[in-house]
Amino acid sequence: MRRVVSVWFPTFPTDRLQRVGVLPSAGGPFVTASHDGRRRVVTAVNAVGQGLGIWSGMPLASAQALAPGLGILEVEPEADEAALIQLATWCLRYAPLVAVDAPDGIWIDVTGCTHLAGGEEALLEDLVARFKRAGFTARAAIAGTPGVAHAVARYGGRQMGVVPADSLRDELAPLPVKALRLPSEVIDGLHRLGFERINDLMTAPGAPLVKRLGAVRA
């Protein structure tokens, strides 16, 4: 039975900068930023900034209004990519099949390997704890498919999640529709139709949705 781990680093770029000691301020809110057309936008925000309501994609001016004295660094996509690849390579200690899930995640196919770590829960606990010691906040989930693991890691509301093969529907039902990794225009369309949770889609007739939105795959 296939088992896949999805690891998500919710503050990856800022964690990386903190780890290498390149910080505009000590302990306060800070972000990385880039140009989006004519304006500057937030590309990543640390946990302190998130607590103040700053989010990725927010206009930088709005973020500065929320947090006067906000620390700002220019985004470094190449350095972020290299660091993520390095972390993925390190994960080969858990299983021989590992891949980057850019820009802030890692896939690990642990099929047949979890017993080496003492089971699925023990594997996730060890994985998250090791990343924490290395300076990276991580959330992780294990499930029978990459899509379910990805959804639970990012939207499941807990640091670690083990999804048994017989409870995929129960785990997915309360999650927001954006957890399905559908194109943004499809998600917007679902919201316009009143669909907020995956459970709403599970109980809706499929044919009308396909007619309105087209056939898509998660």
PyMOL commands that set and color helices and strands:
alter all, ss='L'
color gray80, all
select helices_A, chain A and resi 12-19+47-51+60-66+77-93+114-117+120-133+146-155+165-172+177-180+184-192+198-202+206-213
alter helices_A, ss='H'
color red, helices_A
select strands_A, chain A and resi 4-8+30-36+39-45+71-74+97-101+105-109+139-143+160-162
alter strands_A, ss='S'
color yellow, strands_A
deselect
rebuild
show_as cartoon
